Amino acid sequence: MASTPLRGTTSAARRAALTGAAAAAALALSACTSSGGPGSAAGTPSAGASASGTAAATATATAPSGSAPAPTGSGSAADASALQADAQATTSAGSARMTLDETAQSGGKAVTIHGSGVTQLSGGGNGQFTLSTNGQSVQLRVLDKVVYELLPASVRSGTGGGKPWIKIDASKAGGGNTVSAPDASRQLGFLKGAKNVTEVGTETVGGVSTTHYLVRVDLSRNQGSLGGISLPSDVPVDVWADARHHIVQKKVTLSVSAKASSSAAPQQVSSVTTIHLGDFGTPVEVTAPPAGQTTDLTASVG
């Protein structure tokens, strides 16, 4: 996969054959209970230009906001209540450092994505991040529902008009087709409404004793399909909470049938996405890039 160019910019990367599909499904369940904040849905790419895979790391396409994902099975009401309380306690911590690791595979090809940064755990999810794949990196900033991306030099002339930064204002982009950086507040929002939850046991994560929960979600019942992706009916979501009731790790394991375009044949895509949270209460100070160095692409994803 490293030698295969993927479409440049965060919104264009949603059409990538491998990582766009995996990210769309992986984060679909995180947006289902969300209202507001930067979100993403499959749609028309913003101004073209291609990068060698960098922007695919930011392709956090999500399902439309609305009804929560339907649970599968029954789980335990007591376990669900405990996890919901952990999610609320984590939100109350205000902010955290976050890392994200995703591995996606399809057709014998694989790609890995790594991200790290700081994020608010409530509100609009202000934060700043660095995401890397295929040997390149992008920087993202989220400030008051506006997503800023520092483009690799190789795509600036075609996408950013030669300027280093692009921005998309999620509050102005129409049709729900906006761009998202990693958003822990949305992830926590989903867990606050989780119903089918089973406590697995006690495990050590990063040297810390945690309680491991398994959440099972049926994405197909409410969402059906998303941008050429047939969403699965049984998605396992593993969550680990520490003794302070802070969620410190979440893992989503997916296998979906996806199309890179409307005319392409479907392909099976599997992915594992793991989010780590720590250093709760860390300061999150985000500033917008200089206006003269930023190209506004909001209209192109409207």
Sequence and secondary structure as in RCSB ss.txt:
>XXXX:A:sequence
MASTPLRGTTSAARRAALTGAAAAAALALSACTSSGGPGSAAGTPSAGASASGTAAATATATAPSGSAPAPTGSG
SAADASALQADAQATTSAGSARMTLDETAQSGGKAVTIHGSGVTQLSGGGNGQFTLSTNGQSVQLRVLDKVVYEL
LPASVRSGTGGGKPWIKIDASKAGGGNTVSAPDASRQLGFLKGAKNVTEVGTETVGGVSTTHYLVRVDLSRNQGS
LGGISLPSDVPVDVWADARHHIVQKKVTLSVSAKASSSAAPQQVSSVTTIHLGDFGTPVEVTAPPAGQTTDLTAS
VG
>XXXX:A:secstr
 TTS EESSTTGGGG TTHHHHHHHHHHHHHTT  SSS   S   SS  EEBSGGGGG      SSS  EE S  
 HHHHHHHHHHHHHHHHT EEEEEEEEEEEETTEEEEEEEEEEEESSTT  EEEEEEETTEEEEEEEETTEEEEE
  GGGHHHHSTT SEEEEETTT STT       HHHHHHHHHT  SEEEEEEEEETTEEEEEEEEEEEHHHHH E
ETTEE  S EEEEEEEETTS EEEEEEEEEEEE SSTTS  EEEEEEEEEEEESTT         GGGEEE GGG
G 
